[in-house]
């Protein structure tokens, strides 16, 4: 069973990946894709904030 640190690292990795996909979707003007990715982004951001992760350096989208 993963510990808290492993779970947080996985969430940070997912958060970074979602942000990359959001940037691509925005660049390609794929608004439906961007909107769906934004939902995932918001969920992951909330989890990371509750876990006490400092979002200043890792949040490139800032929405």
PQR file of N, CA, C, O and H, with PARSE charges and radii, in Angstrom:
ATOM      1  N   UNK A   1       0.853  -1.185   0.000 -0.4000 1.5000
ATOM      2  CA  UNK A   1       0.000   0.000   0.000 -0.0000 2.0000
ATOM      3  C   UNK A   1       0.893   1.241   0.000  0.5500 1.7000
ATOM      4  O   UNK A   1       1.825   1.337   0.798 -0.5500 1.4000
ATOM      5  N   UNK A   2       0.604   2.195  -0.901 -0.4000 1.5000
ATOM      6  CA  UNK A   2       1.443   3.402  -0.984 -0.0000 2.0000
ATOM      7  C   UNK A   2       1.272   4.294   0.249  0.5500 1.7000
ATOM      8  O   UNK A   2       0.194   4.374   0.838 -0.5500 1.4000
ATOM      9  H   UNK A   2      -0.153   2.116  -1.548  0.4000 1.0000
ATOM     10  N   UNK A   3       2.359   4.954   0.615 -0.4000 1.5000
ATOM     11  CA  UNK A   3       2.272   5.886   1.739 -0.0000 2.0000
ATOM     12  C   UNK A   3       1.884   7.277   1.235  0.5500 1.7000
ATOM     13  O   UNK A   3       1.729   7.485   0.032 -0.5500 1.4000
ATOM     14  H   UNK A   3       3.234   4.889   0.136  0.4000 1.0000
ATOM     15  N   UNK A   4       1.730   8.214   2.148 -0.4000 1.5000
ATOM     16  CA  UNK A   4       1.290   9.559   1.801 -0.0000 2.0000
ATOM     17  C   UNK A   4       2.209  10.276   0.832  0.5500 1.7000
ATOM     18  O   UNK A   4       1.750  11.001  -0.050 -0.5500 1.4000
ATOM     19  H   UNK A   4       1.855   8.045   3.125  0.4000 1.0000
ATOM     20  N   UNK A   5       3.506  10.072   0.997 -0.4000 1.5000
ATOM     21  CA  UNK A   5       4.475  10.722   0.119 -0.0000 2.0000
ATOM     22  C   UNK A   5       4.364  10.189  -1.308  0.5500 1.7000
ATOM     23  O   UNK A   5       4.440  10.957  -2.267 -0.5500 1.4000
ATOM     24  H   UNK A   5       3.878   9.482   1.714  0.4000 1.0000
ATOM     25  N   UNK A   6       4.186   8.883  -1.449 -0.4000 1.5000
ATOM     26  CA  UNK A   6       4.031   8.290  -2.779 -0.0000 2.0000
ATOM     27  C   UNK A   6       2.750   8.769  -3.459  0.5500 1.7000
ATOM     28  O   UNK A   6       2.733   9.012  -4.666 -0.5500 1.4000
ATOM     29  H   UNK A   6       4.124   8.259  -0.670  0.4000 1.0000
ATOM     30  N   UNK A   7       1.700   8.900  -2.693 -0.4000 1.5000
ATOM     31  CA  UNK A   7       0.420   9.388  -3.234 -0.0000 2.0000
ATOM     32  C   UNK A   7       0.564  10.838  -3.674  0.5500 1.7000
ATOM     33  O   UNK A   7       0.086  11.212  -4.745 -0.5500 1.4000
ATOM     34  H   UNK A   7       1.714   8.703  -1.712  0.4000 1.0000
ATOM     35  N   UNK A   8       1.222  11.661  -2.853 -0.4000 1.5000
ATOM     36  CA  UNK A   8       1.425  13.069  -3.195 -0.0000 2.0000
ATOM     37  C   UNK A   8       2.290  13.210  -4.439  0.5500 1.7000
ATOM     38  O   UNK A   8       1.999  14.037  -5.303 -0.5500 1.4000
ATOM     39  H   UNK A   8       1.610  11.357  -1.983  0.4000 1.0000
ATOM     40  N   UNK A   9       3.347  12.416  -4.542 -0.4000 1.5000
ATOM     41  CA  UNK A   9       4.203  12.467  -5.723 -0.0000 2.0000
ATOM     42  C   UNK A   9       3.422  12.098  -6.980  0.5500 1.7000
ATOM     43  O   UNK A   9       3.576  12.738  -8.020 -0.5500 1.4000
ATOM     44  H   UNK A   9       3.584  11.744  -3.840  0.4000 1.0000
ATOM     45  N   UNK A  10       2.591  11.075  -6.887 -0.4000 1.5000
ATOM     46  CA  UNK A  10       1.777  10.667  -8.037 -0.0000 2.0000
ATOM     47  C   UNK A  10       0.815  11.781  -8.433  0.5500 1.7000
ATOM     48  O   UNK A  10       0.612  12.034  -9.621 -0.5500 1.4000
ATOM     49  H   UNK A  10       2.466  10.555  -6.042  0.4000 1.0000
ATOM     50  N   UNK A  11       0.219  12.451  -7.441 -0.4000 1.5000
ATOM     51  CA  UNK A  11      -0.697  13.556  -7.733 -0.0000 2.0000
ATOM     52  C   UNK A  11       0.038  14.728  -8.387  0.5500 1.7000
ATOM     53  O   UNK A  11      -0.489  15.355  -9.306 -0.5500 1.4000
ATOM     54  H   UNK A  11       0.384  12.246  -6.476  0.4000 1.0000
ATOM     55  N   UNK A  12       1.241  15.022  -7.922 -0.4000 1.5000
ATOM     56  CA  UNK A  12       2.037  16.101  -8.522 -0.0000 2.0000
ATOM     57  C   UNK A  12       2.390  15.745  -9.964  0.5500 1.7000
ATOM     58  O   UNK A  12       2.294  16.591 -10.854 -0.5500 1.4000
ATOM     59  H   UNK A  12       1.669  14.513  -7.176  0.4000 1.0000
ATOM     60  N   UNK A  13       2.794  14.510 -10.196 -0.4000 1.5000
ATOM     61  CA  UNK A  13       3.111  14.076 -11.559 -0.0000 2.0000
ATOM     62  C   UNK A  13       1.892  14.198 -12.468  0.5500 1.7000
ATOM     63  O   UNK A  13       2.003  14.668 -13.600 -0.5500 1.4000
ATOM     64  H   UNK A  13       2.871  13.824  -9.473  0.4000 1.0000
ATOM     65  N   UNK A  14       0.733  13.777 -11.974 -0.4000 1.5000
ATOM     66  CA  UNK A  14      -0.511  13.896 -12.757 -0.0000 2.0000
ATOM     67  C   UNK A  14      -0.856  15.358 -13.013  0.5500 1.7000
ATOM     68  O   UNK A  14      -1.306  15.713 -14.103 -0.5500 1.4000
ATOM     69  H   UNK A  14       0.643  13.395 -11.054  0.4000 1.0000
ATOM     70  N   UNK A  15      -0.646  16.202 -12.013 -0.4000 1.5000
ATOM     71  CA  UNK A  15      -0.936  17.629 -12.134 -0.0000 2.0000
ATOM     72  C   UNK A  15      -0.080  18.261 -13.227  0.5500 1.7000
ATOM     73  O   UNK A  15      -0.577  19.033 -14.047 -0.5500 1.4000
ATOM     74  H   UNK A  15      -0.280  15.914 -11.128  0.4000 1.0000
ATOM     75  N   UNK A  16       1.204  17.930 -13.232 -0.4000 1.5000
ATOM     76  CA  UNK A  16       2.099  18.456 -14.264 -0.0000 2.0000
ATOM     77  C   UNK A  16       1.683  17.974 -15.645  0.5500 1.7000
ATOM     78  O   UNK A  16       1.709  18.741 -16.608 -0.5500 1.4000
ATOM     79  H   UNK A  16       1.608  17.303 -12.566  0.4000 1.0000
ATOM     80  N   UNK A  17       1.300  16.706 -15.745 -0.4000 1.5000
ATOM     81  CA  UNK A  17       0.886  16.136 -17.026 -0.0000 2.0000
ATOM     82  C   UNK A  17      -0.389  16.817 -17.536  0.5500 1.7000
ATOM     83  O   UNK A  17      -0.483  17.142 -18.719 -0.5500 1.4000
ATOM     84  H   UNK A  17       1.279  16.083 -14.964  0.4000 1.0000
ATOM     85  N   UNK A  18      -1.350  17.029 -16.667 -0.4000 1.5000
ATOM     86  CA  UNK A  18      -2.599  17.698 -17.053 -0.0000 2.0000
ATOM     87  C   UNK A  18      -2.305  19.108 -17.544  0.5500 1.7000
ATOM     88  O   UNK A  18      -2.903  19.558 -18.522 -0.5500 1.4000
ATOM     89  H   UNK A  18      -1.273  16.765 -15.706  0.4000 1.0000
ATOM     90  N   UNK A  19      -1.395  19.807 -16.880 -0.4000 1.5000
ATOM     91  CA  UNK A  19      -1.051  21.162 -17.307 -0.0000 2.0000
ATOM     92  C   UNK A  19      -0.434  21.173 -18.708  0.5500 1.7000
ATOM     93  O   UNK A  19      -0.722  22.065 -19.506 -0.5500 1.4000
ATOM     94  H   UNK A  19      -0.910  19.441 -16.085  0.4000 1.0000
ATOM     95  N   UNK A  20       0.412  20.186 -19.006 -0.4000 1.5000
ATOM     96  CA  UNK A  20       0.996  20.098 -20.357 -0.0000 2.0000
ATOM     97  C   UNK A  20      -0.101  19.878 -21.389  0.5500 1.7000
ATOM     98  O   UNK A  20      -0.108  20.512 -22.444 -0.5500 1.4000
ATOM     99  H   UNK A  20       0.645  19.462 -18.358  0.4000 1.0000
ATOM    100  N   UNK A  21      -1.031  18.973 -21.077 -0.4000 1.5000
ATOM    101  CA  UNK A  21      -2.123  18.693 -22.005 -0.0000 2.0000
ATOM    102  C   UNK A  21      -3.032  19.913 -22.172  0.5500 1.7000
ATOM    103  O   UNK A  21      -3.530  20.169 -23.268 -0.5500 1.4000
ATOM    104  H   UNK A  21      -1.026  18.459 -20.220  0.4000 1.0000
ATOM    105  N   UNK A  22      -3.249  20.663 -21.096 -0.4000 1.5000
ATOM    106  CA  UNK A  22      -4.068  21.873 -21.183 -0.0000 2.0000
ATOM    107  C   UNK A  22      -3.413  22.897 -22.108  0.5500 1.7000
ATOM    108  O   UNK A  22      -4.095  23.543 -22.903 -0.5500 1.4000
ATOM    109  H   UNK A  22      -2.845  20.455 -20.205  0.4000 1.0000
ATOM    110  N   UNK A  23      -2.101  23.044 -22.004 -0.4000 1.5000
ATOM    111  CA  UNK A  23      -1.382  23.996 -22.859 -0.0000 2.0000
ATOM    112  C   UNK A  23      -1.517  23.594 -24.323  0.5500 1.7000
ATOM    113  O   UNK A  23      -1.718  24.447 -25.188 -0.5500 1.4000
ATOM    114  H   UNK A  23      -1.548  22.519 -21.358  0.4000 1.0000
ATOM    115  N   UNK A  24      -1.407  22.300 -24.600 -0.4000 1.5000
ATOM    116  CA  UNK A  24      -1.552  21.816 -25.976 -0.0000 2.0000
ATOM    117  C   UNK A  24      -2.972  22.043 -26.479  0.5500 1.7000
ATOM    118  O   UNK A  24      -3.167  22.508 -27.601 -0.5500 1.4000
ATOM    119  H   UNK A  24      -1.243  21.607 -23.898  0.4000 1.0000
ATOM    120  N   UNK A  25      -3.958  21.718 -25.658 -0.4000 1.5000
ATOM    121  CA  UNK A  25      -5.360  21.885 -26.054 -0.0000 2.0000
ATOM    122  C   UNK A  25      -5.673  23.353 -26.311  0.5500 1.7000
ATOM    123  O   UNK A  25      -6.397  23.676 -27.251 -0.5500 1.4000
ATOM    124  H   UNK A  25      -3.800  21.340 -24.746  0.4000 1.0000
ATOM    125  N   UNK A  26      -5.137  24.238 -25.489 -0.4000 1.5000
ATOM    126  CA  UNK A  26      -5.367  25.669 -25.676 -0.0000 2.0000
ATOM    127  C   UNK A  26      -4.724  26.147 -26.973  0.5500 1.7000
ATOM    128  O   UNK A  26      -5.312  26.934 -27.715 -0.5500 1.4000
ATOM    129  H   UNK A  26      -4.548  23.975 -24.725  0.4000 1.0000
ATOM    130  N   UNK A  27      -3.518  25.665 -27.237 -0.4000 1.5000
ATOM    131  CA  UNK A  27      -2.791  26.024 -28.449 -0.0000 2.0000
ATOM    132  C   UNK A  27      -3.553  25.569 -29.703  0.5500 1.7000
ATOM    133  O   UNK A  27      -3.588  26.276 -30.711 -0.5500 1.4000
ATOM    134  H   UNK A  27      -3.041  25.026 -26.635  0.4000 1.0000
ATOM    135  N   UNK A  28      -4.154  24.395 -29.624 -0.4000 1.5000
ATOM    136  CA  UNK A  28      -4.884  23.832 -30.765 -0.0000 2.0000
ATOM    137  C   UNK A  28      -6.336  24.298 -30.811  0.5500 1.7000
ATOM    138  O   UNK A  28      -7.100  23.884 -31.683 -0.5500 1.4000
ATOM    139  H   UNK A  28      -4.125  23.821 -28.806  0.4000 1.0000
ATOM    140  N   UNK A  29      -6.712  25.157 -29.871 -0.4000 1.5000
ATOM    141  CA  UNK A  29      -8.072  25.673 -29.773 -0.0000 2.0000
ATOM    142  C   UNK A  29      -9.095  24.540 -29.632  0.5500 1.7000
ATOM    143  O   UNK A  29     -10.165  24.572 -30.239 -0.5500 1.4000
ATOM    144  H   UNK A  29      -6.091  25.493 -29.162  0.4000 1.0000
ATOM    145  N   UNK A  30      -8.745  23.557 -28.834 -0.4000 1.5000
ATOM    146  CA  UNK A  30      -9.627  22.417 -28.569 -0.0000 2.0000
ATOM    147  C   UNK A  30     -10.384  22.694 -27.275  0.5500 1.7000
ATOM    148  O   UNK A  30     -10.027  22.176 -26.217 -0.5500 1.4000
ATOM    149  H   UNK A  30      -7.875  23.531 -28.341  0.4000 1.0000
ATOM    150  N   UNK A  31     -11.422  23.507 -27.362 -0.4000 1.5000
ATOM    151  CA  UNK A  31     -12.102  24.000 -26.163 -0.0000 2.0000
ATOM    152  C   UNK A  31     -12.783  22.902 -25.353  0.5500 1.7000
ATOM    153  O   UNK A  31     -12.795  22.977 -24.124 -0.5500 1.4000
ATOM    154  H   UNK A  31     -11.713  23.928 -28.221  0.4000 1.0000
ATOM    155  N   UNK A  32     -13.344  21.898 -25.991 -0.4000 1.5000
ATOM    156  CA  UNK A  32     -13.982  20.808 -25.236 -0.0000 2.0000
ATOM    157  C   UNK A  32     -12.938  20.004 -24.470  0.5500 1.7000
ATOM    158  O   UNK A  32     -13.142  19.645 -23.311 -0.5500 1.4000
ATOM    159  H   UNK A  32     -13.334  21.837 -26.989  0.4000 1.0000
ATOM    160  N   UNK A  33     -11.833  19.730 -25.124 -0.4000 1.5000
ATOM    161  CA  UNK A  33     -10.747  19.005 -24.467 -0.0000 2.0000
ATOM    162  C   UNK A  33     -10.189  19.827 -23.315  0.5500 1.7000
ATOM    163  O   UNK A  33      -9.947  19.299 -22.230 -0.5500 1.4000
ATOM    164  H   UNK A  33     -11.668  20.021 -26.066  0.4000 1.0000
ATOM    165  N   UNK A  34      -9.987  21.114 -23.550 -0.4000 1.5000
ATOM    166  CA  UNK A  34      -9.458  21.999 -22.516 -0.0000 2.0000
ATOM    167  C   UNK A  34     -10.398  22.022 -21.308  0.5500 1.7000
ATOM    168  O   UNK A  34      -9.941  21.960 -20.167 -0.5500 1.4000
ATOM    169  H   UNK A  34     -10.184  21.543 -24.432  0.4000 1.0000
ATOM    170  N   UNK A  35     -11.699  22.109 -21.553 -0.4000 1.5000
ATOM    171  CA  UNK A  35     -12.670  22.162 -20.463 -0.0000 2.0000
ATOM    172  C   UNK A  35     -12.626  20.886 -19.617  0.5500 1.7000
ATOM    173  O   UNK A  35     -12.707  20.947 -18.390 -0.5500 1.4000
ATOM    174  H   UNK A  35     -12.070  22.159 -22.481  0.4000 1.0000
ATOM    175  N   UNK A  36     -12.499  19.745 -20.269 -0.4000 1.5000
ATOM    176  CA  UNK A  36     -12.429  18.483 -19.533 -0.0000 2.0000
ATOM    177  C   UNK A  36     -11.131  18.390 -18.739  0.5500 1.7000
ATOM    178  O   UNK A  36     -11.133  17.950 -17.589 -0.5500 1.4000
ATOM    179  H   UNK A  36     -12.433  19.695 -21.266  0.4000 1.0000
ATOM    180  N   UNK A  37     -10.038  18.798 -19.345 -0.4000 1.5000
ATOM    181  CA  UNK A  37      -8.761  18.806 -18.636 -0.0000 2.0000
ATOM    182  C   UNK A  37      -8.794  19.775 -17.461  0.5500 1.7000
ATOM    183  O   UNK A  37      -8.180  19.518 -16.425 -0.5500 1.4000
ATOM    184  H   UNK A  37     -10.036  19.156 -20.279  0.4000 1.0000
ATOM    185  N   UNK A  38      -9.498  20.873 -17.613 -0.4000 1.5000
ATOM    186  CA  UNK A  38      -9.601  21.863 -16.532 -0.0000 2.0000
ATOM    187  C   UNK A  38     -10.309  21.269 -15.313  0.5500 1.7000
ATOM    188  O   UNK A  38      -9.975  21.593 -14.174 -0.5500 1.4000
ATOM    189  H   UNK A  38      -9.997  21.083 -18.454  0.4000 1.0000
ATOM    190  N   UNK A  39     -11.287  20.400 -15.562 -0.4000 1.5000
ATOM    191  CA  UNK A  39     -11.973  19.722 -14.445 -0.0000 2.0000
ATOM    192  C   UNK A  39     -10.984  18.852 -13.675  0.5500 1.7000
ATOM    193  O   UNK A  39     -10.966  18.863 -12.445 -0.5500 1.4000
ATOM    194  H   UNK A  39     -11.558  20.136 -16.488  0.4000 1.0000
ATOM    195  N   UNK A  40     -10.165  18.103 -14.400 -0.4000 1.5000
ATOM    196  CA  UNK A  40      -9.147  17.265 -13.760 -0.0000 2.0000
ATOM    197  C   UNK A  40      -8.120  18.121 -13.021  0.5500 1.7000
ATOM    198  O   UNK A  40      -7.701  17.799 -11.909 -0.5500 1.4000
ATOM    199  H   UNK A  40     -10.180  18.094 -15.400  0.4000 1.0000
ATOM    200  N   UNK A  41      -7.726  19.215 -13.664 -0.4000 1.5000
ATOM    201  CA  UNK A  41      -6.767  20.155 -13.080 -0.0000 2.0000
ATOM    202  C   UNK A  41      -7.288  20.679 -11.743  0.5500 1.7000
ATOM    203  O   UNK A  41      -6.554  20.707 -10.755 -0.5500 1.4000
ATOM    204  H   UNK A  41      -8.066  19.477 -14.568  0.4000 1.0000
ATOM    205  N   UNK A  42      -8.548  21.092 -11.714 -0.4000 1.5000
ATOM    206  CA  UNK A  42      -9.134  21.651 -10.491 -0.0000 2.0000
ATOM    207  C   UNK A  42      -9.171  20.609  -9.373  0.5500 1.7000
ATOM    208  O   UNK A  42      -8.894  20.928  -8.217 -0.5500 1.4000
ATOM    209  H   UNK A  42      -9.144  21.069 -12.516  0.4000 1.0000
ATOM    210  N   UNK A  43      -9.507  19.385  -9.710 -0.4000 1.5000
ATOM    211  CA  UNK A  43      -9.552  18.319  -8.699 -0.0000 2.0000
ATOM    212  C   UNK A  43      -8.172  18.030  -8.132  0.5500 1.7000
ATOM    213  O   UNK A  43      -7.994  17.942  -6.917 -0.5500 1.4000
ATOM    214  H   UNK A  43      -9.732  19.126 -10.649  0.4000 1.0000
ATOM    215  N   UNK A  44      -7.201  17.883  -9.021 -0.4000 1.5000
ATOM    216  CA  UNK A  44      -5.842  17.612  -8.560 -0.0000 2.0000
ATOM    217  C   UNK A  44      -5.283  18.779  -7.747  0.5500 1.7000
ATOM    218  O   UNK A  44      -4.591  18.573  -6.751 -0.5500 1.4000
ATOM    219  H   UNK A  44      -7.346  17.954 -10.007  0.4000 1.0000
ATOM    220  N   UNK A  45      -5.583  19.987  -8.172 -0.4000 1.5000
ATOM    221  CA  UNK A  45      -5.106  21.168  -7.450 -0.0000 2.0000
ATOM    222  C   UNK A  45      -5.681  21.193  -6.034  0.5500 1.7000
ATOM    223  O   UNK A  45      -4.971  21.500  -5.077 -0.5500 1.4000
ATOM    224  H   UNK A  45      -6.145  20.154  -8.982  0.4000 1.0000
ATOM    225  N   UNK A  46      -6.948  20.875  -5.907 -0.4000 1.5000
ATOM    226  CA  UNK A  46      -7.580  20.852  -4.588 -0.0000 2.0000
ATOM    227  C   UNK A  46      -6.936  19.794  -3.686  0.5500 1.7000
ATOM    228  O   UNK A  46      -6.670  20.047  -2.511 -0.5500 1.4000
ATOM    229  H   UNK A  46      -7.525  20.626  -6.685  0.4000 1.0000
ATOM    230  N   UNK A  47      -6.693  18.618  -4.243 -0.4000 1.5000
ATOM    231  CA  UNK A  47      -6.061  17.546  -3.466 -0.0000 2.0000
ATOM    232  C   UNK A  47      -4.675  17.964  -3.004  0.5500 1.7000
ATOM    233  O   UNK A  47      -4.312  17.763  -1.845 -0.5500 1.4000
ATOM    234  H   UNK A  47      -6.909  18.412  -5.197  0.4000 1.0000
ATOM    235  N   UNK A  48      -3.907  18.544  -3.910 -0.4000 1.5000
ATOM    236  CA  UNK A  48      -2.551  18.963  -3.560 -0.0000 2.0000
ATOM    237  C   UNK A  48      -2.548  20.078  -2.521  0.5500 1.7000
ATOM    238  O   UNK A  48      -1.683  20.103  -1.646 -0.5500 1.4000
ATOM    239  H   UNK A  48      -4.203  18.707  -4.851  0.4000 1.0000
ATOM    240  N   UNK A  49      -3.491  20.988  -2.604 -0.4000 1.5000
ATOM    241  CA  UNK A  49      -3.561  22.067  -1.622 -0.0000 2.0000
ATOM    242  C   UNK A  49      -3.917  21.510  -0.244  0.5500 1.7000
ATOM    243  O   UNK A  49      -3.348  21.933   0.762 -0.5500 1.4000
ATOM    244  H   UNK A  49      -4.194  20.967  -3.315  0.4000 1.0000
ATOM    245  N   UNK A  50      -4.849  20.570  -0.197 -0.4000 1.5000
ATOM    246  CA  UNK A  50      -5.217  19.947   1.079 -0.0000 2.0000
ATOM    247  C   UNK A  50      -4.022  19.181   1.659  0.5500 1.7000
ATOM    248  O   UNK A  50      -3.842  19.125   2.875 -0.5500 1.4000
ATOM    249  H   UNK A  50      -5.311  20.226  -1.014  0.4000 1.0000
ATOM    250  N   UNK A  51      -3.210  18.594   0.773 -0.4000 1.5000
ATOM    251  CA  UNK A  51      -2.025  17.851   1.215 -0.0000 2.0000
ATOM    252  C   UNK A  51      -0.900  18.781   1.656  0.5500 1.7000
ATOM    253  O   UNK A  51       0.124  18.321   2.162 -0.5500 1.4000
ATOM    254  H   UNK A  51      -3.356  18.639  -0.216  0.4000 1.0000
ATOM    255  N   UNK A  52      -1.084  20.083   1.469 -0.4000 1.5000
ATOM    256  CA  UNK A  52      -0.092  21.049   1.924 -0.0000 2.0000
ATOM    257  C   UNK A  52       1.030  21.318   0.935  0.5500 1.7000
ATOM    258  O   UNK A  52       2.080  21.840   1.311 -0.5500 1.4000
ATOM    259  H   UNK A  52      -1.916  20.457   1.058  0.4000 1.0000
ATOM    260  N   UNK A  53       0.813  20.965  -0.330 -0.4000 1.5000
ATOM    261  CA  UNK A  53       1.830  21.189  -1.353 -0.0000 2.0000
ATOM    262  C   UNK A  53       1.837  22.669  -1.734  0.5500 1.7000
ATOM    263  O   UNK A  53       0.783  23.254  -1.982 -0.5500 1.4000
ATOM    264  H   UNK A  53      -0.039  20.541  -0.635  0.4000 1.0000
ATOM    265  N   UNK A  54       3.017  23.266  -1.779 -0.4000 1.5000
ATOM    266  CA  UNK A  54       3.164  24.651  -2.206 -0.0000 2.0000
ATOM    267  C   UNK A  54       2.989  24.692  -3.724  0.5500 1.7000
ATOM    268  O   UNK A  54       3.812  24.148  -4.460 -0.5500 1.4000
ATOM    269  H   UNK A  54       3.873  22.790  -1.577  0.4000 1.0000
ATOM    270  N   UNK A  55       1.934  25.327  -4.186 -0.4000 1.5000
ATOM    271  CA  UNK A  55       1.581  25.325  -5.597 -0.0000 2.0000
ATOM    272  C   UNK A  55       2.314  26.411  -6.396  0.5500 1.7000
ATOM    273  O   UNK A  55       2.248  26.418  -7.626 -0.5500 1.4000
ATOM    274  H   UNK A  55       1.265  25.769  -3.588  0.4000 1.0000
ATOM    275  N   UNK A  56       2.998  27.310  -5.724 -0.4000 1.5000
ATOM    276  CA  UNK A  56       3.624  28.460  -6.380 -0.0000 2.0000
ATOM    277  C   UNK A  56       4.507  28.064  -7.560  0.5500 1.7000
ATOM    278  O   UNK A  56       4.411  28.661  -8.633 -0.5500 1.4000
ATOM    279  H   UNK A  56       3.051  27.304  -4.726  0.4000 1.0000
ATOM    280  N   UNK A  57       5.346  27.086  -7.374 -0.4000 1.5000
ATOM    281  CA  UNK A  57       6.303  26.723  -8.416 -0.0000 2.0000
ATOM    282  C   UNK A  57       5.764  25.731  -9.440  0.5500 1.7000
ATOM    283  O   UNK A  57       6.266  25.675 -10.562 -0.5500 1.4000
ATOM    284  H   UNK A  57       5.424  26.602  -6.502  0.4000 1.0000
ATOM    285  N   UNK A  58       4.760  24.956  -9.078 -0.4000 1.5000
ATOM    286  CA  UNK A  58       4.314  23.909 -10.002 -0.0000 2.0000
ATOM    287  C   UNK A  58       3.055  24.264 -10.783  0.5500 1.7000
ATOM    288  O   UNK A  58       2.740  23.604 -11.773 -0.5500 1.4000
ATOM    289  H   UNK A  58       4.352  25.002  -8.167  0.4000 1.0000
ATOM    290  N   UNK A  59       2.335  25.290 -10.358 -0.4000 1.5000
ATOM    291  CA  UNK A  59       1.094  25.653 -11.062 -0.0000 2.0000
ATOM    292  C   UNK A  59       1.401  26.653 -12.166  0.5500 1.7000
ATOM    293  O   UNK A  59       1.542  27.851 -11.918 -0.5500 1.4000
ATOM    294  H   UNK A  59       2.591  25.827  -9.554  0.4000 1.0000
ATOM    295  N   UNK A  60       1.503  26.143 -13.387 -0.4000 1.5000
ATOM    296  CA  UNK A  60       1.808  26.995 -14.537 -0.0000 2.0000
ATOM    297  C   UNK A  60       0.544  27.617 -15.136  0.5500 1.7000
ATOM    298  O   UNK A  60       0.625  28.669 -15.771 -0.5500 1.4000
ATOM    299  H   UNK A  60       1.388  25.170 -13.588  0.4000 1.0000
ATOM    300  N   UNK A  61      -0.591  27.006 -14.951 -0.4000 1.5000
ATOM    301  CA  UNK A  61      -1.842  27.477 -15.540 -0.0000 2.0000
ATOM    302  C   UNK A  61      -2.442  28.605 -14.704  0.5500 1.7000
ATOM    303  O   UNK A  61      -2.900  29.608 -15.252 -0.5500 1.4000
ATOM    304  H   UNK A  61      -0.656  26.152 -14.435  0.4000 1.0000
ATOM    305  N   UNK A  62      -2.442  28.447 -13.402 -0.4000 1.5000
ATOM    306  CA  UNK A  62      -2.941  29.448 -12.438 -0.0000 2.0000
ATOM    307  C   UNK A  62      -4.391  29.857 -12.691  0.5500 1.7000
ATOM    308  O   UNK A  62      -4.718  31.042 -12.753 -0.5500 1.4000
ATOM    309  H   UNK A  62      -2.070  27.633 -12.957  0.4000 1.0000
ATOM    310  N   UNK A  63      -5.244  28.858 -12.833 -0.4000 1.5000
ATOM    311  CA  UNK A  63      -6.681  29.140 -12.982 -0.0000 2.0000
ATOM    312  C   UNK A  63      -7.414  28.703 -11.744  0.5500 1.7000
ATOM    313  O   UNK A  63      -8.634  28.851 -11.664 -0.5500 1.4000
ATOM    314  H   UNK A  63      -4.979  27.895 -12.783  0.4000 1.0000
TER
END
